[in-house]
Amino acid sequence: MDNQYSGVTNSGLWSRQTYLGSVIFNLGAFALPALYGTLSKLWVANIDPRQVATTDIYTYIGVIVEVLNESLPRTAWLVIGDSSARTLHSRLNLAYTMILVQTVLGVCMTVIFLACSRSLASGFVPLIVREASITYVRLSSVQAVTSAIEAALSASMRALDNPDVPLIISSAKFVVNILLDLLIISKMHVGAWKPTVVMQAIIRLACDTIAALAGLTYFLTVVVRRCQKESTDSIALRWSLADLKLLSRPSIYTFAESAIRNAIYLWLVHQIVLLGSDYATSWGVFNTIRWGLIMVPVQALEASTLTFVGHNWGVYGASKSNEQPRASRKEIIEIIRPSFRSSLIVLVFETVTCIVLSLRGIEAFARYLSGSSVVAKITQTMWKSIDWTYIFYGVNCQLAAILLATSPRWYLYQSLGSNFLWMLPWAIVVTTLSLPTASAWTYYAIIFGGALVFDSGCVCFTLTIWAYRLMRGKIGLTPGA
């Protein structure tokens, strides 16, 4: 039984089909976009420091698109990741269906963003640079379709134990981005033209498109051929309504969770933007540092946790004869073992990082990214007030991944607790009160930092109930149950 749940195949330790190999591939896949996100702020700061806040619209459009990209793709761990109950051919067809549907939805979102570009700019770009940002917003809107393709490819391929696909996507994007940035908008650019933020947006659009196409090509050629060698059946990719229905059942919960969480987050971000250009830029720089290079290990470990908890859940389901079996304590521990491993690694990494950066501070780095001493001081204040709370966030991601990979309905429940009991009341407070700019961050530190701590209680409480009900035979094995 232990070997069944180990998540380790006969492949070598460094194989993409093992936990360690998966983490290594995922580290590369998440590190490269984070590194470029940091470098792009440097390019823009060199062009015009006032326009640094403009580049954040790319991030905020991404947050809106995240609702789409966290719906179907996040069902991959539960449905496509079930290697015990489904053949390799059927799992590939599920992935193919997901990619096609995501592409269509991404095109629709792009059209909507292009039609609402002025509204997007007015909501998330400071007034001082708003009019000059319209073109940047329109160019950034195309990421709806490219990111939809990337999200579907990355999630489905990781669930199929092919984390090299998202690494190919990230590598293609990073290499082309760096080359074009150096040639066109860096201080060492060729030609006599003056670089602009619009040039940076065009480069990003081109690279997003190239990366998505590279990932699709790699999937349709290398991965399908690789799977053909591993399968005894002939593999012909087909999409079907039956597969879409199977993916759609659990995606109802992932869509609702993402829509509620991101709507409240954007509500709060809009309030920060209203505080002025310095605060808007500081929040963008803070996120670049925190959610960029520092959070890469958390994201990589979460992806591996989702993959192997999903595999273990499939093995558990295949060993049972009824729809709502009673799980033993030992079986539950084996199912969630990858999450505990990831949680321990994250706890050590985030604690050490928090201590080191608390001693050194990030003001100099923030000034380097923004080109502004005022922004750097605000960013430093933000950092010192809530940096420690991300230790909770890192562990929470690994624990919540258990619910996402096994029971999306319960994943929604834990998210509702945090968003409705903490984030929503505070969003109403900062909207109705007229906060003085000088002390505004005190409130936002309580909101964002407190949410990460509050999440800990919600996740642990929900996991306890989930485990209890699983032991009582009250958790179904059907996706979406």
Secondary structure, 3 states (H helix, E strand, C coil): CCCCCCCCCCCCCCCCCCHHHHHHHHHHHHHHHHHHHHHHHHHHHHHCHHHHHHHHHHHHHHHHHHHHHCCCHHHCCCCCCCCCCCCHHHHHHHHHHHHHHHHHHHHHHHHHHHHCHHHHHHHHCCHHHCHHHHHHHHHHHCHHHHHHHHHHHHHHHHHCCCCHHHHHHHHHHHHHHHHHHHHHCCCCCCCCCCCCHHHHHHHHHHHHHHHHHHHHHHHHHHHHHHHHHHCCCCCCCCCCHHHHHHHHHHHHHHHHHHHHHHHHHHHHHHHHHCCCHHHHHHHHHHHHHHHHHHCHHHHHHHHHHHHHHHHHHHHHHHCCCCCCCCCCHHHHHHHHHHHHHHHHHHHHHHHHHHHHHHHHCCHHHHHHHHCCHHHHHHHHHHHHHHCCHHHHHHHHHHHHHHHHHHCHHHHHHHHHHHHHHHHHHHHHHHHHCCCCHHHHHHHHHHHHHHHHHHHHHHHHHHHHHHHHHHHCCCCCCCCCC
